[in-house]
């Protein structure tokens, strides 16, 4: 079997999730190539060596430029903070490497376009890690929409709430809280959380035509974890926006890191002429489906059979689930990364994935919507995408 040598840029939360996927993917999918964890890269040498031992990388490197240029590396996985994405992706493209990049793709739309152009010029395979597409319940959500079981869409709504930055004592910066630093993260919940919601919404319901948004910063300054000094906070703690889709449906989106009691509350719902679907990440093995009319005949379901069905998405007929366990046994967050890694490796090697992967060009579109949302909030007006 052909091997594919992987270089991991970043040793944090996403570096762990991606490394686990590379280690596990061959256990569940028949692949044309075998990923090999060749080198991991980070600035903190002690942390880097621990990461290497934990996940089984052959070597370490503290200079990401040297890691990218290695002749024995085929795939660059960019799991670093957002401000590094552009330079690292472009360098990887110029070196002729395959690329996986975490979301958000870039600090802004202009950077994203530049990255996509470099990748396309190099002709290398790419994927952006919109991992929730690979949750089997969300994949089934899209399947039901594509099958016409929802029919003409009227409403789409998405919520993505967390609560980990409520305390004013939470510092900004450093290895764990760089997402509060505009110079490192680019934006707050819009790029961090709503990027996922926007990607899923356009994947399921088609392009967003225009948006009208409001953002809020609840804690205006925080202590810098590195310098100890108070630092102004300029990224969005919360964001809500209205959307009109090109298919004429209306959308509402909400995200906050100040939603007390919510840890990773990610929901989406679509209401259509023939039916409706609802998903909640806090119950990730379930998809709720409301069947109103048969998509082929248009005939209304008998009154006594209408109502929300709670589908346990564990059968072999459900997306991805024929790779795992027997019906009734669920999979977890780490499997979304395994699923997307399998799709990427299959597609990159010329075989058919379960579903086409979101490329860097696809992520440019998401970045464009994110930028429009932030522009709308600044200018307090509707923005055409």
N, C-alpha and C positions, 0 to 999 in steps of 0.2 A: 504494500500500500504506500502511495505517495505520502510524504510527510510535509507539514506546513509549519515552519518555525515561527513562533509568536514572540513579539516584543511587547511587553506591557509597560506603558507610561503612566505611572501613578500607583500608589500602594494603599489607597484609602478604601472606603466603602465600595465604590464601583470597581476598583481593581480586584477586590476580593470576589465580588459577584461574577465578574467576567472570567477570572481565573478558575473559579469553581466550574463554570460552564465549559470551559475548554477541557478540564479534567474529566467531566462527566458525559459530555455529549456523545462520545463513541460507545458508551454503555447502552444508550437508548436508541440511537439512529444508525442506520447503515450508511456510511459516508464513503466518498471516493478518496478521501485524504484523512490523515491523522494529524491533529494539532499537537505540536510539541512545545512545551513552555521553555523557550530558549533563554530569554533574558528579561529581567524586570528592572525598572529604572525609577529612581527616586533620589531626593536630595539628602534625606536623613539616613546615614549609612547604617546605624544600628537598627532602625525600623526596616530598612531595606533588606538587611540580612535575615531578619526574623520573617519577613514576608516571603523571601526566597525559600526558606526552610519549610514554612507552613504549606506553601502551594506547589513546591517541587520544581522551581525554575533552576535551570542549569547554571546560570551566571547572573551577576548583578552589574549595573552600570549607573554612575551618578550623573553622567552627561548625556542627556537625551539625544543630542545631535549625533554623538558617536554611536549610540544604540541604533538609531535609524539608518545610519550609513553602513552598518554591518552587512557583509555579503551573505552571511548565513541566516539572515532574517527575511522572512517572506511577508509577514503580516504585522502591521503596527496597530496596536489597540490603544487609543487615546482616552485614558480614564483620569486625566489630570484636571485641575481647576480650569474654569472656562476661559480665562484670559490667555491660556497657553494653546488653546485648540487651533487657532488660525495658523500660527507659525509651525506647529507640529504636523498638522495635516498637510500643509503645503510642502513641507520638507519631505514627508513620507511619499507624497505623490511624485515629487521630482526624483526621488530615489527609486521609483517604480514599485513601491510596496502596496499590497492590499491594505485597506484602512477600515477599521471600526472606530467610531467616535461616539463618545457620550453626548447626551443632550444637556442643555441647549447646544446647538452646533457651534454658535459663535457669540460674541459680545453684542453683535448687531447685524442687521441685514446686509450692509455693505461688506463686512467681513465674510459673511456666509457665501455671498456671490463669488467673491475672490477665491474662496476655498473650493467651491464647486467647479469653477473654471479650471483651476489647477488640476483637480482630480480627473476631469473629463479630458483635458489636454493630454494627461499622462495615460489615460485609458485603463486605469486600475479599478478593480472592484472596490465598492465602498458600501458601508451600512452605518446608519445612525441608530443608536440604541433606544428606540421608542419601545421599550420592553413590554408595555401593557398590551400592545397588539397581539402578543404571543400568549396572553392568558387565554386558555381554552374557552372560557365563558364569553370574553369579549370577541374572540374569533367567531364564536357561534352567533353572537349579537349581529355581527356584520353579515354572516351567512344568511340569517333570517331576513335581514333587510334586502340583501341581494336577491333572495328568492321571491321577493314581492310580498312577504307575509305582513309587512307593515304598511305597504302601499304608499300613496302620496304622503310625504312627511309634512306635518304642520309645526311641530315643536321639537327642539332639541335642547336639553339642559344638562349642564355638567357642574359638579362641585368637587373641589379638591382642597381639603382643609387639614391643617396640622396645628399643634399648639406649643412647639418646642422653643419659641422665642418670646413667650409672653413676659417672662420676668425681666425687669429692667437691669438685673444683675448679670444677665447673659452678656458676655463680652463680644466684641467684633474682631474678626481676623484670627490668625493662627491656623493650625492644621485642620481643626474641626469646624470652625465657624467662619470660613472665608466666604460663605454664601451671603453673609451680611455686609460684605465689603464690595461696593460698586466697582472699584478698580480691578477686582478679581472675578466677580460674578457677572457683572454687566447689569443685570436686573435682579429683582427679588422673586416673589412668587410667580410673576409672569413667565420668566424664563425657566425657573426651577420646577414649578408644578403645572401651571397652565399650558406650558409647551406640550406636556403629555395630553392634556384635555383637548387642546386644539388639534393635535395630530390625530387622535382617535376620532374626533368629530368630523374632520374633513375626510378621513379614511372611510368612515361609515356613511356620512350624509352629504359628502361633496364639498366643494369650495365655499368658503365664507366670502360674501360680497362686500360687506361693510360692517364697521364696529363703532360702538359708542361706550366709552369706559370711564371709570373713576378708580383712582388708587389712593391709598392712605399709608402714612408712616406714623405708627402709634408712639414709638419711642424715638425721639429725635436725635439722641446721642447716646453712645455707649462707650465703655472703657475699652481701649484697644488691648487685646490679649498680649501683644508683643511689646508695645511701648509703655503701657500703663496709663496713657493719656486719654482724655475724653475725645471721641471722634464723632463728627456729625454723620448721621445715617441718611443716605440719599436714595436707597432702593426701596421698592414697594413691599410693605408688610402684608398688605391685602389688596386685592384687585377684584372688581366686578365689572362685567361688560355685557352689553346687548349685542347681538349679531343677527344679520340677515344673510341667509345662505342663498347661493345662486339658484337653488331649486324653489325658492320662495318661502321656505320655512323660517321660523323665528327661533333664535337661540338665546339662552341665558347662561352665563359662565360666572362662577364665583370661586375665589381662592383666598385663603388666609393662613398665616402661621400663628394666629391668635385665637383660634377656635378651641377654647378650653374643652378638654375631653376627647378631642379628635387627634389621633396619632398619624394615620395615613388614610383619611376618609376620602375616597375617590369614587364618585358615582357618575353615571351617565344614563340618560333616558331619552327615548324618542317616542313621539306619539304620532301615529299616522291614521290614514283613512281605514285601513284593514286591521290594524293592531298596534301594539306598543311593546317596547322592550325596556328593561331596567336592570342595571348592574351596580353592585356595591362591592368595592374591594375588601371591605371588612367581612364579607361572606363570599370569597372569590370563587368558590366551587359552584355557586348558584347563578343562574340567569332567570330573571322573571320575564314571562311573556304573556301578553294579553291578546288572545285571538278573537277577532270580531267577525271577519269575513274571509272566505276561501279566496286565495289569490288568483286562482284559475277561473272560477265561475263568478266571483263577486257575491256569491250567496252568503247571507248572514248565518253564522253559527246559531244553533238552537239556543234560545234564551237560557235554558237551564244548564247549558254547558259553557257559557261565557264566564269570564273571571280570570284573575291572574293565576298563571301556572308557575310554580317554582321548580325549575328544571335543575336536577343535580347533574352537573356536567362532568361525568366520569365514565361514560360508556365509550366503547371503542369506536362508535360511530361519530363521536364528538371530535372536534379539531384537536390533533396532537395526542389524544388520550390512548390511541392504540399502541403508543410507544411505552406506556407505563404499566399500571397495575390493573387489577380486576375492577369491575364496576363497583362504585361505592367507596373506593379508596381515593382520597384526594391528593393533589400535588400542591406545591407551595411556590413562594415568590422566586426561589432560585431556579425553578423550572422554566420560568418565562425567558430567562437568559439562555438556558440550555436550548430551548426551542428556537430562539432567534439565532443562536450560534449555528445550529444545524441548518436552518434555512440559508444563512449566509454562506456556509461552506458548500452546500449543495449548489446554490446559484453561482457562486464564484468558480466552481469547478465544472460548470456546464451541465449540471443535472437539474431536475425539477424540484424546487422546494415545496413545502406544504403551502406557503404563501410567499409572494415576492417580497423582498426585504425593502424597507425604506432607505433609499440611498441618500447621499449627501445632497443631491439636487432636490429630493423630496423635502429634506430638512430645511432647505433654503425657503421653501414655501411657508413652513411653520414659523421660521424666523421673521418672515415678512409680516405675518399676522401679528406676532408678538410685538414687533416694532410699531405696527399700526395701533395696537391697543394702548401702548405707552404714549404714543403721540396724541391719541384721542384724549387720554387722561390729562396730559399737559395743556392741550388747547381747548378742552371742554367742548368738543364737537364730534359729529360723525366723521369717520375716515373711510374712504373707499379703499379696498385692498387692490 
